[in-house]
Amino acid sequence: MKHLATLNKYFVKYKWRFLTGLTCTAVSIVFSVFQPIMVRQIFDLLAQNLDNYNLLSDTGLKAAFRGQFTSVLAFYGVSILLFALLSGFFLYLQRQSLIVMSRYIEYDLKNEIYQHYQLLDLNFFKMHRTGDLMSRITEDVSRVRMYVGPAIMYATRTIFMIVIVVYLMIDVNPLLTLYTLSPLPVLALIIYYVNHIIHRKSERIQSQLSNITSIAQESYSGIRVIKSYVQEEDSIKHFEQASEAYKISSVSLAKTDALFQPSMALMIGLSVVITIFIGGIQVIHGTITVGNLAEFVIYVNMLMFPFFSIGMVASMIQRAAASQQRLNEFLDIKPAITDYPGAVNMDIKGEVVFKNVSFTYPHTGIQAIKNFNLTVKAGEKVAVIGRTGSGKSTLAQLLIRMYDPQEGEVLLDQQNIRQVKLESLRSQISYVPQDVFLFSDTIQNNIRFGTPEANPETVRKAARQASVEKDILNFTEGFDTVVGERGVTLSGGQKQRISIARGLIKDPNLLVFDDCLSAVDARTEKEIIGNLYAYLKEKTAIIITHRIFALFEFDKIIVLDEGKIIETGTHNELLALNGYYAELYARQQSGEEETVIE
């Protein structure tokens, strides 16, 4: 139960629903236990008056006796029906309180998990698969809901029923009660043993279910690659293997669950046999009445469902504990990137300084930046060029605090960015990533994703600056066109330009473009660069690229290699050095000439 203890805060939050449910449970059981008491009284009444009735001659006295006796039986019958209705009514209120409470807790728990996901740092998402994240917020939460709802409801009803019924049984005849309940210790041992098995198997099942979800999610996202390489059969086999493992574990758990019902049926049946046998002997000796025996048999049958539900509740609790343990694994993770104590909001003007910065990716151990130093004055346009893996994108990630450097510091307007609130920092920097992501929404909403208050004219202006307005207007629905998942209905260049428009619409003082023109043609690239040159006139811009934009007058160009600056200067200065930059420029010019010749 230690894993489920984290849910206690929700029971406190919904304490009135919880307490109402418990109260209704107790009241419902109280009304239900009146029924066997009345049955006892009826049997005893029959036993006491049957002989007297047979002694009466067939006279008016016998008819009057029969009529009076019938009226008494009718009264008991109506009373039993009334108590059954009252018991059912409070049972209804019990379900309304506890089951509805469980739905509220499910809602709160899903929101808590989702909000926690949003706070976790980028490294967390690189270390965990999307399918696993989805499985935990859906399947695991559903299993936890079965604990806070049905399991709690059945458990409380079972406890109240056992306590009240056993008390009444002891009040009637302690010795017969002892004989009747004698099989229960064996049942307790069975439950204790099977619970451990269920918990272990539930953990394995939930892990395998997460694996299935992850495989399916990856297959759906990469369906074009699968079809392109004709790997449908291998993909199917991979999924079947995961499903087979899940099936085997699920069947094994179902077999374990199946032990409960026969075991408890055997124990309950044994209790009934003992009750009738021992009780019959006591009736013969006059220790108890026939009504007492009938009452005991009804009590044993009333205990049947509570004892049956013990197995069901135990299974629910063990599955919920396994699921909550998985949820706690993520909920206990503290985000590495948070607002530092004393962090403030600030207006960013655009000066950027990397001071002796070194950074190693925690999930791979690869050192991306080594003792890096760079100063970008407010309003400057700086290009960062280098081979793949040279550390270019890492600079952008550090600047918007997706990661924090292990050594050194990053300054914005002479302020360490760790002392700036994350919301203030990221809302004032436009970052256009290399990996373009579009949501399954309209193009207009994708462009104004970071500025939902932007009006349609502002959206069109941003699209125009990103040289994508004409493409959008050619669509049937224009800016109201709904793109597919991850923008699958658009070309790579269109997605990149929409992503650029999303960054431009924020109109910040500092912009970071991370190789965001790799999928556009040369003509569109020149058009975008021309628009950006005018747009960025008074702004600070860091443009990360593997291409050389000769038409863009950068204040500074730095060339990275293995996390260090190997060349720096203007375009002409770097060409004069006749180093890596000059070599790249020559290859690029040669490639463009070959393209023209073709």
C-alpha positions in Angstrom: 0.0 0.0 0.0 3.0 2.3 0.2 2.8 3.2 -3.5 -1.0 4.0 -3.1 -0.3 6.3 -0.1 0.3 9.1 -2.6 -3.4 9.1 -3.4 -4.4 10.0 0.2 -4.3 13.7 -0.7 -7.2 13.1 -3.1 -9.3 11.3 -0.3 -8.7 14.4 1.8 -9.7 16.7 -1.1 -13.0 14.8 -1.6 -13.4 13.9 2.1 -17.1 14.8 2.2 -17.9 12.5 -0.8 -15.7 9.8 0.8 -17.4 10.1 4.2 -20.8 10.2 2.7 -20.1 7.0 0.8 -18.9 5.3 4.0 -21.9 6.4 5.9 -24.3 5.2 3.2 -22.4 1.9 3.2 -22.9 1.4 6.9 -26.6 2.4 6.8 -27.3 0.2 3.8 -25.8 -2.8 5.7 -27.7 -2.0 8.9 -31.0 -2.2 6.9 -29.9 -5.4 5.2 -29.1 -7.2 8.4 -32.6 -6.6 9.8 -33.9 -9.1 7.3 -32.3 -12.3 8.8 -33.4 -11.1 12.3 -37.0 -11.0 11.0 -36.6 -14.3 9.3 -35.5 -15.8 12.7 -38.6 -14.2 14.4 -40.9 -15.7 11.7 -39.4 -19.2 12.1 -39.6 -19.0 15.9 -43.2 -17.7 15.7 -44.1 -20.6 13.4 -42.4 -23.2 15.7 -44.2 -21.8 18.8 -47.7 -21.5 17.3 -47.8 -24.4 14.9 -48.6 -27.0 17.6 -51.3 -24.7 19.1 -52.8 -24.1 15.8 -53.1 -27.9 15.1 -54.8 -28.4 18.5 -57.6 -26.0 17.7 -60.7 -27.6 16.2 -62.0 -26.4 12.9 -64.0 -23.6 14.5 -64.1 -19.8 14.2 -61.3 -19.6 16.8 -59.0 -21.5 14.4 -60.0 -19.1 11.5 -59.4 -16.1 13.7 -56.0 -17.5 14.8 -55.1 -18.1 11.1 -56.1 -14.6 10.1 -54.2 -13.0 12.9 -51.1 -15.1 12.1 -51.4 -14.2 8.4 -51.5 -10.5 9.4 -48.3 -10.9 11.4 -46.6 -12.7 8.5 -47.8 -10.0 6.1 -46.3 -7.4 8.5 -43.0 -9.1 8.5 -43.1 -9.6 4.7 -43.7 -5.9 4.2 -41.1 -4.9 6.7 -38.5 -7.2 5.0 -39.4 -5.5 1.6 -39.2 -2.0 3.1 -35.8 -2.7 4.6 -34.6 -4.2 1.3 -35.7 -1.0 -0.5 -34.0 1.2 2.1 -30.9 -0.9 1.9 -30.9 -0.6 -1.9 -31.5 3.2 -1.8 -28.5 3.8 0.4 -26.5 1.4 -1.7 -27.3 3.7 -4.7 -26.2 6.7 -2.7 -23.0 4.8 -1.8 -22.2 4.2 -5.5 -23.1 7.8 -6.3 -20.6 9.1 -3.7 -17.7 6.7 -4.2 -17.8 6.0 -7.9 -18.3 9.6 -8.8 -15.4 10.4 -6.4 -13.2 8.0 -8.3 -14.0 9.8 -11.6 -13.0 13.1 -10.0 -9.7 11.6 -8.8 -9.1 10.1 -12.2 -9.5 13.6 -13.7 -7.2 15.2 -11.2 -4.6 12.5 -11.5 -4.5 12.7 -15.3 -4.1 16.4 -15.1 -1.4 16.1 -12.5 0.6 13.7 -14.6 0.1 15.8 -17.8 1.2 19.0 -16.0 4.2 17.2 -14.6 5.1 16.0 -18.1 5.1 19.6 -19.2 7.5 20.6 -16.5 10.1 17.9 -17.1 13.2 18.8 -19.0 14.1 17.7 -22.5 16.4 15.0 -21.4 13.5 13.1 -19.8 11.7 12.9 -23.1 14.8 11.7 -24.8 15.1 8.9 -22.3 11.5 7.7 -22.4 9.3 6.6 -25.3 6.1 8.3 -26.2 4.1 5.1 -26.0 5.2 4.5 -22.5 4.2 8.1 -21.5 0.8 7.5 -23.1 0.3 4.1 -21.4 1.0 5.5 -18.0 -1.5 8.4 -18.3 -4.2 6.1 -19.7 -4.0 2.5 -18.7 -2.2 3.0 -15.4 -4.5 5.8 -14.3 -7.5 3.6 -15.2 -6.2 0.8 -13.0 -5.7 3.3 -10.2 -9.2 4.6 -10.6 -10.5 1.0 -10.0 -8.8 1.2 -6.6 -10.1 4.6 -5.5 -13.6 3.7 -6.8 -14.8 0.1 -6.9 -12.0 -1.4 -4.7 -12.6 1.2 -1.9 -16.4 0.7 -2.3 -16.3 -3.1 -2.1 -13.6 -3.1 0.6 -15.6 -0.8 2.9 -18.8 -2.7 2.3 -16.9 -5.9 3.0 -15.4 -4.6 6.3 -18.7 -3.2 7.5 -20.6 -6.3 6.5 -18.2 -8.7 8.2 -18.0 -6.6 11.4 -21.8 -6.2 11.8 -22.7 -9.7 10.8 -20.0 -11.4 12.9 -21.1 -9.3 15.9 -24.7 -10.4 15.5 -23.6 -14.0 15.0 -21.6 -13.9 18.3 -24.5 -12.3 20.0 -26.7 -15.2 19.0 -24.2 -18.1 19.7 -20.5 -17.6 20.1 -19.6 -21.3 19.8 -21.5 -21.7 16.5 -19.9 -18.5 15.2 -16.5 -20.0 15.9 -17.3 -23.2 14.0 -18.8 -21.2 11.1 -15.8 -18.9 10.7 -13.2 -21.6 11.2 -12.3 -22.0 7.5 -11.5 -18.2 7.2 -7.9 -18.4 8.3 -7.2 -20.7 5.4 -8.8 -18.2 3.1 -6.7 -15.4 4.5 -3.5 -17.4 3.8 -4.6 -18.0 0.2 -5.3 -14.3 -0.3 -2.0 -13.3 1.2 -0.1 -15.7 -1.1 -1.9 -14.9 -4.3 -1.7 -11.2 -3.7 2.1 -11.3 -4.1 1.8 -13.2 -7.3 -0.8 -10.8 -8.7 1.4 -7.7 -7.8 4.4 -9.2 -9.6 2.5 -10.2 -12.7 0.6 -6.9 -12.8 3.9 -5.0 -12.9 5.1 -7.2 -15.8 1.8 -6.8 -17.7 1.8 -3.0 -17.4 5.4 -2.8 -18.7 4.5 -5.0 -21.6 1.4 -2.9 -22.4 3.6 0.2 -22.5 5.9 -1.6 -24.9 3.0 -2.5 -27.2 1.8 1.1 -27.1 5.3 2.4 -27.9 5.7 0.0 -30.8 2.3 0.9 -32.3 3.0 4.6 -31.9 6.4 4.4 -33.6 4.9 2.3 -36.4 2.1 4.8 -37.1 4.5 7.7 -37.0 7.0 6.0 -39.2 4.5 4.3 -41.6 6.0 6.0 -44.6 9.5 4.7 -43.8 8.1 1.2 -43.2 6.3 1.2 -46.5 9.3 2.7 -48.4 11.6 -0.1 -47.1 8.9 -2.8 -47.5 9.1 -3.7 -43.8 5.4 -4.3 -43.2 5.9 -8.0 -42.5 8.7 -7.4 -40.1 6.7 -4.6 -38.4 3.8 -7.0 -38.0 6.0 -9.7 -36.6 7.6 -7.3 -34.1 4.2 -6.2 -32.9 2.9 -9.8 -32.7 5.9 -10.8 -30.6 5.2 -8.0 -28.1 1.4 -8.9 -28.2 2.2 -12.6 -27.6 4.3 -11.8 -24.5 1.5 -9.6 -23.2 -1.1 -12.3 -23.9 1.0 -14.9 -22.1 1.3 -12.7 -19.0 -2.3 -11.7 -19.1 -3.5 -15.3 -19.3 -1.1 -16.2 -16.5 -2.7 -13.4 -14.3 -6.2 -14.6 -15.3 -5.3 -18.1 -14.1 -4.0 -16.7 -10.8 -7.2 -14.7 -10.4 -9.2 -17.8 -11.0 -7.8 -19.3 -7.8 -9.8 -16.9 -5.8 -13.3 -17.8 -6.8 -13.1 -21.6 -6.3 -11.1 -21.2 -3.1 -13.6 -18.8 -1.6 -16.6 -20.8 -2.8 -15.1 -23.9 -1.2 -14.6 -22.0 2.1 -18.1 -20.5 2.1 -19.6 -23.8 1.2 -17.7 -25.5 4.0 -19.0 -22.8 6.4 -22.6 -23.4 5.4 -22.1 -27.2 5.9 -20.6 -26.6 9.3 -23.3 -24.2 10.3 -26.1 -26.6 9.3 -24.4 -29.6 10.9 -23.3 -28.0 14.2 -26.4 -25.8 14.3 -28.7 -28.8 13.8 -27.1 -30.6 16.7 -27.6 -27.5 18.9 -31.3 -27.3 17.8 -31.8 -30.9 18.9 -30.2 -30.2 22.3 -32.3 -27.0 22.6 -29.3 -24.7 22.7 -30.6 -22.6 19.8 -33.9 -22.4 18.0 -34.8 -23.2 14.4 -35.0 -19.5 13.8 -31.4 -19.1 15.0 -30.3 -21.7 12.6 -32.1 -20.1 9.7 -30.7 -16.7 10.8 -27.1 -18.2 10.8 -27.5 -19.7 7.3 -28.7 -16.3 6.0 -25.7 -14.6 7.7 -23.3 -17.0 6.1 -24.8 -16.3 2.7 -24.7 -12.6 3.4 -20.9 -13.0 4.0 -20.6 -14.8 0.7 -20.3 -11.7 -1.5 -17.9 -9.9 0.9 -15.6 -12.9 1.0 -15.9 -13.3 -2.8 -15.1 -9.6 -3.2 -12.0 -10.0 -1.0 -10.3 -11.7 -4.0 -11.6 -9.1 -6.4 -10.6 -6.2 -4.2 -7.2 -7.7 -3.6 -6.6 -8.1 -7.3 -7.7 -4.5 -8.0 -5.5 -3.2 -5.2 -2.4 -5.1 -6.4 -2.9 -4.0 -10.0 -3.5 -0.4 -8.9 -0.3 -0.6 -6.7 1.7 -1.8 -9.6 0.3 1.0 -11.8 0.7 3.7 -9.1 4.3 2.6 -8.7 4.9 3.2 -12.4 3.2 6.6 -12.1 5.3 7.5 -9.0 8.4 6.8 -10.9 7.7 9.7 -13.2 5.9 11.9 -10.6 9.0 11.6 -8.3 11.3 12.9 -11.1 12.3 16.5 -10.4 12.8 18.6 -13.5 16.4 19.6 -14.0 15.5 22.9 -15.5 13.5 25.1 -13.1 13.3 28.7 -12.0 16.1 29.4 -9.6 15.4 31.1 -6.2 15.2 34.8 -6.8 14.7 34.5 -10.6 13.2 37.6 -12.1 11.3 38.8 -15.1 13.3 41.0 -17.5 13.0 42.7 -20.8 15.5 41.1 -23.2 17.4 43.6 -25.4 19.5 41.0 -27.2 23.0 40.9 -25.9 24.2 37.3 -25.6 27.4 36.1 -23.9 28.7 32.5 -23.7 31.4 32.5 -21.0 33.6 29.4 -20.7 30.7 27.1 -21.4 31.1 23.4 -21.4 28.3 20.9 -21.9 27.9 17.2 -22.1 24.6 15.5 -23.0 23.6 13.4 -19.9 21.8 10.7 -21.9 24.8 10.0 -24.3 27.8 11.3 -22.4 28.9 13.2 -25.6 30.6 16.5 -24.9 29.1 18.9 -27.4 30.6 22.2 -26.2 34.1 22.7 -24.7 35.2 25.9 -23.0 33.1 27.9 -25.4 33.2 31.7 -25.5 31.1 34.0 -27.7 29.8 37.5 -27.4 26.9 38.8 -29.5 26.1 42.4 -29.1 22.5 43.6 -29.1 21.3 44.1 -32.7 24.1 41.9 -34.3 23.5 39.2 -36.8 25.7 36.1 -36.2 26.0 33.0 -38.3 27.1 29.7 -36.7 28.5 27.2 -39.2 29.9 23.7 -38.7 29.7 20.1 -39.5 27.0 17.8 -38.2 27.7 17.1 -34.5 29.9 20.2 -34.1 27.7 21.6 -31.3 25.7 24.2 -33.3 22.2 23.2 -32.1 23.5 22.8 -28.6 24.1 26.6 -28.4 20.5 27.2 -29.2 19.4 24.6 -26.6 21.5 26.3 -23.9 20.3 29.8 -24.8 16.7 28.9 -24.2 17.6 26.7 -21.2 16.4 23.4 -22.6 19.7 22.3 -20.9 22.0 24.0 -18.4 25.8 23.9 -19.0 27.9 21.9 -16.5 30.5 24.6 -16.6 30.5 28.3 -17.4 27.5 30.5 -17.8 25.2 32.0 -20.4 24.5 35.7 -20.0 21.6 37.8 -21.5 22.1 41.5 -21.2 24.8 40.8 -18.6 22.3 38.7 -16.5 22.9 35.0 -16.0 19.9 33.3 -17.7 19.5 31.0 -14.7 18.4 34.1 -12.8 15.7 34.8 -15.4 12.3 33.1 -15.0 11.8 30.5 -17.7 8.5 31.9 -18.9 10.0 35.4 -19.3 13.1 34.0 -21.0 11.4 31.7 -23.5 8.5 34.1 -24.3 11.0 36.8 -25.4 13.1 34.5 -27.6 11.9 33.2 -31.0 13.5 29.8 -31.5 12.9 28.1 -34.8 14.2 24.5 -34.4 15.7 22.2 -36.9 13.2 19.5 -36.2 10.0 21.2 -37.4 6.8 20.2 -35.6 3.3 21.2 -36.6 0.2 20.3 -34.7 -2.9 18.7 -36.1 -4.7 22.1 -36.4 -5.2 24.9 -38.9 -2.2 26.6 -40.5 -3.4 29.9 -38.8 -3.3 28.3 -35.4 0.0 26.7 -36.0 1.5 30.1 -36.9 0.1 31.9 -33.9 0.9 29.0 -31.6 3.1 31.1 -29.3 0.9 34.2 -29.7 -2.8 33.0 -29.6 -4.0 36.6 -29.4 -2.6 37.5 -32.8 -5.2 38.6 -35.3 -5.5 37.1 -38.9 -3.8 40.1 -40.5 -0.7 39.6 -38.2 -0.7 35.9 -39.1 -0.7 36.8 -42.8 2.1 39.3 -42.4 4.2 36.7 -40.6 3.5 34.2 -43.4 4.4 36.8 -46.0 7.7 37.5 -44.3 8.4 33.7 -44.2 7.6 33.5 -48.0 4.8 30.9 -47.4 1.7 33.1 -47.8 1.3 32.3 -51.5 1.5 28.5 -50.9 -1.1 28.8 -48.1 -3.6 30.8 -50.3 -3.3 28.1 -53.0 -4.9 25.7 -50.5 -8.7 25.3 -50.7 -9.2 26.4 -47.1 -6.3 28.9 -47.1 -5.2 29.7 -43.6 -8.0 27.5 -42.2 -6.5 24.4 -43.8 -6.0 21.7 -41.2 -2.6 20.0 -41.6 -2.2 16.3 -40.8 -0.3 14.9 -37.9 3.1 16.6 -37.6 2.1 18.5 -40.8 2.3 15.4 -42.9 0.1 16.9 -45.6 2.7 19.7 -46.3 6.0 19.6 -48.0 9.2 19.9 -46.0 9.8 23.4 -47.2 6.3 24.5 -46.4 6.6 23.1 -42.9 9.9 24.9 -42.4 8.5 28.2 -43.6 5.4 27.9 -41.4 7.7 27.3 -38.5 9.7 30.4 -39.4 6.4 32.4 -39.5 5.6 31.0 -36.0 8.9 32.5 -34.8 8.5 35.8 -36.6 5.0 36.6 -35.3 6.3 36.9 -31.8 8.3 40.0 -32.9 11.0 39.5 -30.2 14.4 41.3 -29.9 16.3 38.0 -30.0 15.8 35.2 -32.6 17.5 31.9 -33.1 17.2 30.0 -36.3 18.5 26.4 -36.2 19.1 25.2 -39.8 15.5 26.1 -40.6 16.1 26.5 -44.4 17.5 23.1 -45.2 14.3 21.9 -47.1 13.7 25.0 -49.2 14.9 25.6 -52.8 17.6 28.2 -53.6 15.1 30.7 -55.0 12.8 30.6 -51.9 15.9 30.7 -49.7 17.0 34.0 -51.3 13.5 35.4 -50.9 13.3 34.4 -47.2 16.8 35.8 -46.6 15.8 39.1 -48.2 12.7 39.3 -46.0 14.6 38.4 -42.9 17.3 41.0 -43.6 14.7 43.7 -43.5 12.8 42.2 -40.5 16.0 41.7 -38.4 17.3 45.2 -38.9 17.1 46.2 -35.3 17.1 42.7 -33.7 19.7 40.3 -32.5 19.8 37.1 -34.6 21.8 33.9 -34.3 21.4 31.8 -37.5 22.7 28.2 -37.2 23.2 26.6 -40.6 25.4 24.2 -42.6 25.1 26.5 -45.6 26.7 29.9 -46.3 24.3 32.8 -46.9 26.6 35.0 -48.9 23.8 37.5 -49.6 23.2 38.1 -45.9 25.6 40.6 -44.3 26.4 39.0 -41.0 28.3 41.0 -38.4 30.1 37.9 -37.4 30.4 34.3 -38.6 31.8 31.6 -36.4 32.9 28.2 -37.5 32.5 25.3 -35.0 34.3 22.0 -34.9 34.0 19.5 -32.0 32.5 22.2 -29.8 35.1 24.8 -30.3 35.4 27.9 -32.5 38.1 27.2 -35.1 37.4 30.3 -37.3 35.6 33.7 -36.8 35.2 36.8 -38.8 33.1 38.3 -41.6 32.5 36.6 -44.9 35.4 38.2 -46.6 37.7 37.7 -43.7 37.0 34.0 -43.5 37.5 33.6 -47.2 40.9 35.3 -46.9 41.8 32.7 -44.2 41.4 30.0 -46.8 40.3 27.5 -44.2 37.2 25.4 -43.6 34.8 28.2 -44.3 36.5 29.0 -47.7 36.5 25.3 -48.5 32.8 25.0 -47.7 32.0 28.1 -49.7 33.9 26.8 -52.7 32.0 23.5 -52.6 28.7 25.2 -52.2 29.4 27.5 -55.2 30.5 24.6 -57.3 27.3 22.7 -56.4 25.2 25.7 -57.3 27.0 26.0 -60.7 26.4 22.3 -61.4 22.8 22.7 -60.6 22.5 25.6 -63.0 24.3 23.6 -65.8 21.9 20.7 -65.3 
